[in-house]
Structure formats: C-alpha cells, structure tokens
Amino acid sequence: MSISRREFIKDAAAVSAFISLSGIPLSGTGRKKTVSVPPGDRIRVGVAGVNSRGRAIAGTLSKMPRCQVACICDCDLDALEKCRGWVEESGAPRPDGEQDYRKMLDRNDIDAVVIAMPDHWHATAAIMALHAGKHVYLEKPASYCPEENAMLLEAERKYGKVVQVGMQRRSYPVLRQAVQELREGVIGEVRHATSWYATNRTSIGVGRPVPVPSRLNWDFWQGPAPRGPLYKDNIVHYNWHWRWHWGTGEALNNGTHFVDLVRWMMNLNEYPSEVASVGGRYHFRNDDWETPDTQVLSFQFGEKASFTWEGRSCDPKRIDGASTGVTLYGENGMSLFLNGKNEYVIFDDKDQIIRKVESGMTFRDGDRFNPSEELDALHFANWFDAIENGTPVNDPLCEACMSTQYTQYGNIAQRLGRSLKIDPASGAILNDSESRQYWSRTYDPVWTPKQYL
C-alpha cells in the first residue's frame, strides 16, 4: 500500500533531521553541475517507461513538493494511462501522456527526465535527453554494453547536465554511516567481500508468435536494438530481461546494486584485474530464458582485494538469513553484514554480534513493485539538490558506469566460457579479440546513440 503525501513529507522531514544531527554528508563524489532550475521553483519531470519501476518512481515523485510529474511516456498505452491515473490518485495533477519519447524531449517545459525503460534503451535514452538539455535520472544498469558507458560519460561532459543513477542505496543514511565507519577502520582493512541475490522466478515458457497488441508500439519498444526476433507473447513487459537481444540477465538486473555496494564499501575505484563467471540456465531449461539463472561472478584486484557476487534467480535459499546482502570481511576476523536495507550488523572475530544499526524508515519485504519508497525519496531529493544548488549527486554517472561495467565483464566471461584479464586503469579487456563482439552492439539506424554526441 502506498503511503500518503502527508505521511511522505512528514517522514522526509524526519529523515532530513536525522541526517543533519548524525553528521552524515548527503553529497556524493560527483562534480558540481551548472544550476538551471532556481531554488524554490518546482522541477518539472517527465518519466519514461512506466509499466513497473517507472510507475513506482512516478508515484514517489508525485508526493514530493519540490517537483511536478508533468509528463508520462510509454509505448504501451495501457501502461501509460495506468501511470497517469496512479499519479493523479496520489493527489497530484494528472500528467500529460506521450507514446513517443522524442515528443517528451521536445517540450520546453520539461526540466528533467526519469529513464526506466528496458535495458537496451538506457544509454540511448539518456544521451538523447542530455542532448535535449534535460537533467537525467537513469535507472540501473547504466548501459547495455561497455562501449555505451564511454558514450554516456562523453554526453555528460559535453552537455553539462545533472545525471543521477538509480543505485539508490548510496543515499540510504544508515548505509552512508556504515561507509564512514568502514573508512575509519571499524573492522580493520577490508580485502574480501561476498554479495548475493536469491529469488524464486518461474519459467517464462516458450513464447508464441502472435500479432502485436494494438495498445503497443512494438517498433518503438525495440528502439535502439537491431530488428530481429519476432514479437512473442512472453517478451513484454518483463521477460525481455532474460533474452540477450534486449536484456542483461540477473547480473545487471539486480547484481549491479550489490556489486555497487561492495565497490562503495571497499572503496574500489579501479577496474578489476581479472573477472570470472560460472553458472548457467539450470532451471526450467525448456523455455526461452537465455541468460544464466544461476551465476557466480568473481572479481580480483591483483594482490589487493577480491569479492564475489552470487545470483540465483530460481532458488530462494537465503544466505545468512537474507535473500539479498553483502558481507565484508576485515583483516582481524571481524565482519560487517548488510541485508540490502537501511541497516547493518557488525560481528566480532567469534562471529558474535557486537552492534546492530537500524533505521525506522520503511522497507517493505516482498514488495517487488516499490519496496523502499521512503528511502528512494532521499535519492531523488539529492538529485533535486544537484539540479537546484549544484550539490554533488550521491551516485555519479562515473561510479554507476564502473559498477555496471563490472557486471558486464561477468556476462562476457560467462558467454565466452573463460575468465577475462583486464587493465585496471583503462578497463580494457586484454589479449582477447573474441570479447570485442560483446563490448559493443549494433543499433537500429534510427536510434544510433552516437548521432547525439
């Protein structure tokens, strides 16, 4: 159940007070940007891709007094109208609607856009928005393939607008406190970590070629992806995640969140020296699912450090009592555990709890639609601060692109069936010409992102 606007504003004020009193800095490491919306003016936002995550974001933003959700964009008319109604039900004015993303970008009364479209759209949509002079909130993963990370960063530099990426845990106050404690040596030097995601997705079946529903602009849904696979009844709106032509698998769908958490907690600001992946499609093999449903990625940083991410899409067995999490191991036998919420636990060298830090902010277990609305609002508020005041964003594009690229290495290693050697400074894969086929992709000529750079 969604919280009311009054409750939302009250909770946000309480959190702001908590952050102020605790001394936790809200700003991240991103560069300051040119201020284009004067403080006090409402930021007019357009939201693109609203069947699920985008609809949740639109609902959250509609309760925040600093912005107005002015336009909703989706190539599916049903999703479009449902989201417009969702915003209106929150007590905000009913936003305009567009099926064509370009028409939303052409509007002079839109200051910023939220991009929650499928993965194959992310980089192109963000580059188009920056080219159009809009600030951008980009859902994870930042991109579909490594080459797009470089294009995104080029667009950010060229157009100078604020980009915040949806690794929202970087704005969770208690997790920011955990980072501060780790930097101060609460468990000693951290040189290894494990992370994981486990859930119980069912088979997607074998899709049947059927006529495209009249409500759906299929050509626009495909967007930058080269035309190829026929429309089937099991692709839209979610199962595209598990098809390589459009999706990036669980590694980028959920793995990016936890790989990013590890990087942030361990202060890993370079590329790994080696990445390996093991796993495969082990459950429900007689269906159209192509990406791994079981996958373990390992990241090595020479002799300095290492960490792993384990993804199990169809096996909900928990680790340390949590379906998602990170455990960081200190050199003195102590450890720090995060379950993906706004809390953490510190263990001594005998595996006994010595401190648990929690927050009163709500995280709704089992809610796949919008489990962390109150906490996500902090990430949006930080984005607004950057747009209005030049405050650095908590999840800069450079950080998000690096975390995304880590998991892209994992998928490349998985598809090649061997580990990758990587230059830690440049991120280039070394001595492996075959990997080039996955470094970039071909595009439909209408949507080639480089035309906007």
N, C-alpha and C positions, 0 to 999 in steps of 0.2 A: 504494500500500500504506500502510495506517495505521501510525503509529508506536506503540510500546508505551507503557504507563503509566509504566514506569520511565524510558524514554528521554525521555518528555514532561516529567516532573518534573525530571529532570537538566537538560534544555535550558532549562526555565523558570528554574531557579535560576541558570544561567549568564547568561541574558539579564538577570535582575534585577541581578546583579553588574555586568554591563556598563553598565547604565543608571546605577547608583549611582556608578560610577567616572567615567562620562563627564559627569556633572552634568546630564543631560537630565531636565527635570521630567516626571514621569508625569502629573500632573494637568492637566486642560484648563481651560476658562474657565467651566464650568458652575457654578451656585450650589450651595452645600452643602445637603444634604438631612438630614432627621431620621433618625438611626440607628435601625433597627428590628431588626436581627439582631446580637446581641452578637459582637464579635470572638472567634474560636475556635470558634463554632458553625458547623455546615455549613449553607449556604444551600440550601434545598430548591427545586428549579427544575422547572417544567413547560414543555415545548416543544410548540408548536402549529404544524402544517404541516410534515410531515417526509418528503415524497417525495424531496426533493433537498437543498437548502440546510439545511433544518431538521434532516435526518438527520445531515448533516456536523457541525452545531453540537452536536447531542446527543452525538455520538461524542467530540468535543473536550471538552465539559464533563464527560463521564463519567470522563475521565482526570485531572481537576483535583481535588485533595484538599479544596479549600475548599467544594465543593458536592456535592449529590447530585441526579441526574436522577430525580425522584420520579414523574413522570407524563408520558406521551406522548399527544398529542391529534391526531387526523387523521380527516377524514370518510371516508377511504378505508381500509377495514380491512386491505388488503394492505400499504399504506404504514405503517400503524400497527404491525402485527405485525413487519414487517421492521425498523423502527427500534427496537422493544423488544428484538429479538434483537441488533441492532447494539450497543446499549448493554451488554447482557449479555456479548457477546463481548469487550468491552474490559476485562472483569474487574470491572465494577460490578454491583450488584444489578439484577435485571430490574425496570424501572419499571412502574407501573400504566398502563393504557390507557383512553382515553375517546374516543368519537366526537363528543360534544357539548362544545364549548368552554366552555359555561356551567357544566357539571358540574365541570370542572377549576378554574374560578374560584371555585366554591363551597367548595372544600376549604380548611379552616383550616390544613392542614399544608404548603401551598404558599406560599413567601415571594415568589417572582418567576417571571415567565413570559418565554419567548422567543417572539416572533411572527415566523414565517417563512411565513405563509400568502400566497396571491396578493395582488397589489397592491390590489385593490378591498376587501380585508379589513383592510389595515394600520391605518388610523386608527381604525376602529370597534373592532377587537380591542384596540388599545392603550388606548383610552378606557374600554372595559369592564373591562380589567384594573386600571387605575388606580382606577376606581370601586369595584372589589372589594378594594382595599387592597394590590395586588401591585406590586412593582417590575417594570420592563419593559425588556427588550432587544428593540428593534424593528428588524427588517431594513429595508434601504432598498428603495424610496423611502419616506420617512416617510408619504406620503399619496398618494391617487389624484388629488385636485384641490386648488387653492389654498385653498378655504374650509376644508378639513379641517386645514390647518396651524394656522389660528387656533383651531379646536376642540381640537386636540391640546395646544397651549400653554395653553389655558384649563384643560384637565383636569389638566395637570401642576401648574399653580399651585394649583388647588383641592384636589387630593388629596395633594400634597407628597411623592410617591414618586420614587425614582430612575429616570430614563429614560436609557438609553444607546442610540444608534442605530448601525446596522451600517456606518458609514463607517470601517471598521477601520484604514485606513491612517493615521488620526490617532494611532494607538498604535504605529506602527512606529518603533522607536528611531532608525534612521538618517534617516528622513524628518523626524522631530522635530528632529534635528540640522540637516537642510537648512533647515527653517524658521528656526531660530536663526541660521544663517549668513546667510540672506536678510535677516533683520531687522537684522543687523549690517553689511549692505551689501556682501556678498561679490562681487556682480556689478553693484553700483550700484542705482539705483532701477529697479524693475520696473514697466513700464507696459503691457506686452503679453505675452500667452502664447497658445500653441496646445495643444490636447489632442485625443486621438483614441482610437477603439476600432475594431478591424477583425477580422472573423472570417468563417467560411465556412458559415453556416447554409444548410440546404437548404430546398426548397419544403415547405410544410405540406399541400399538396394541397387538394382540395375535399372537405370533410367530408360524411359520410353520416349522416343522422338515423337513429339506432339506439336500441334500448332502453338505459336507463341500467344499467350493470353492477350486479349485486346487492351487490357489495362497497362501492359508492359511495353516500353520502348526497348526492345531487345538489342537493337544496334547501338543505342546509347549506353545500355548496361555494359556491353562488351568494351566500348570506349577504346582505350589505348591498346588493348590486347589484339593481336592479329586474328583475323576472322578464320575460323576453322571448325571447331566442334559444333555439331548441330544442337539446337535447343532441345533439352530433355526435361522431363517433369521432376527431376530430383536435383537440379542445379540451384535455382533461385528460391529462397534467399540465403541459404546458409551453407549448403553442402559444396559450394564452389571452393570453400576453404581447403578441401581435400583433393582438389584437382589441380595439377601443376600448371595448367594453362592460365588459371586465374589466381589460384591460392598459393599459400606458402607453408601449409601444414601447421601442426600444433607448435612447432618450434618458434614460428613467428607470431602465431595467433595468441599464445599465452606465454611461450618461453621468453619472448622479449622482455616481458615485465620482470621476470625473475633473474634473467641474465643482467638486465639493467640494475636491479637491486644489488646484485653481487658486485658489479663494477663500481657502483657508487659507494657501497660499504667498504670495499677493499681498496678504493682509490686507484683503480686500474685505468690509467689514462693513455694506454698504448694498445696496439693490436697484439693478439697472442702470437707466439712463435710457432705454435702447432695446434691444429684442431682436428679432432677425430669424431666419428659418429658410428654408433652401432644401433641396429634395430630393424624394423620393417613393418609391413602390414600383416599382423599376426591374427587379428580377429576379423570375423565376417569377410573372409577373403573373396567370396563370390559376389562382389558388388563393385561399384565404380570408384571406390575410395583408392587413391593412388599414393598419397603421401604416407609417411610412417604413422602408425597409431601407437607404436612403442619405439622410443628413441632415447639414447643417452649420448649427450654431447660432452666432450672433454676439451678443456682449454688449458694450454700450457704456456707459461711465460718464462721460458728458459729455466734457470735455476731459482727464479724469484718467487713464483707462485703458480697455483693451478686451481681450477674449480670445475664442477660438473653441473649439468642440468639434465634431469630425467623427466621425460614426458610420457605419460600413459593415458591415452585418450579413451580407452575402453576397459580400463582396470582401475577401480576406485580405491584400491588398497592404500591406506594412509601411511605416511612416514612420520614418526614422532607425533602421532595423533592428529596430523594435519594433512589435508588434501593438497595444499599448496604451502610452500615455505622455503626458507633459506636457513642453513646453519653455517656459521662462521667459526672456524677453529683457531684459537690463539696458541701461541708458541708454548705457553705454560700449562697447557691442558685444559684451560677454561674455554668456554664457548658461548656464543650468543645466537639465539634462535628467534626467527621472525616467521610468523604464520601467514604473512601477506596482508594482515590487517594493521591497524594503527597501534601496535603493541610489540613488545619484545621481552625475552627472558634471558637472564644471564645465569650460567651454570659454572660451578667450580670444577676443579680437577678430579673430583669424585662423582661428578655428574649430579650434584645436588643443586637445587635452585637457591641462589643467593639473592636474587632480586627479580621482580616482575614489574614491568612498567606498562600500564594500560591507559586507555582513554575512554571517556564517556561517550565519545562520538559513535554513532550507529554504523555497524557493518552487518547487513542482513544476509546471514548464511543461507545458501540455497537459492538466492535470487540471482538468476543469470542475466536478468534484464538490467537492473540498476542497483547492485548491492551496496554501493558506497556513495550514495548521493551527497550526503553531508560533507564527506571528506573530499569528493571530487570538486565541490564548490570552492574549496581552497585553491585548487589548481587553476580554476577559471578566474578566481579573484586575482591571483598572481599574474595571469595573462592580462587582465584589465589594468593592473598596476603598471605593467610594462608598456601598454598602449598609451595610457594617460600620463604617466610620470617618468617613463624611461627606466623603471626598475628592471634589473636583470630577471629573466624568466628562470624558473626552477628546473625546467627540463629543456635546455638549449638544443637547437637542432643538431649541433655538432655532437653532443652526447648521445642523442637519440639515434643518429645515423651510425655511430660507432657500435652501440648496443645491437642495433638491427643487423649490422654487418657481421657481428659475431655469429648470430644465429644463421645468417645466410651462408657463412663458411660451413656451418654444421650441415646444412642441407646439401651443399655442393659436395662435401666429403661423403655424405650418405649416398648420393646419386652416383658418384664415381667409384664408391667402394674402397676408398683408401683415405688416409689422413692427408692433411694439407700442411705444407711448410709455408710460413708467412713472414714477410718483412715487418717487424714490429713498428717501424717508423712510418712506412708508407701504406701498409695494409695490403700490398700486392701479394698475390699467391706466387710462390717461387717455383720455377722449373716444372711447370705443369700446364702445357699448352692446351690440353683437353679441357681444363677447367674454364677456359675462355667462353665456352658455349653457355655457361651458366652465369657468367659475370655480367652479361648484358642481355637484352632481349630485342626482338624486332617489334615494331609497332604498326598499328593501322596508320596509313599515311595521314589521315585527317588529324590524328591526335599525337603526332610525334612531339615529345616534350621539348626537344632542342629548338624548335621553331619559336619558343617563348623566351629563349635565353639571348 
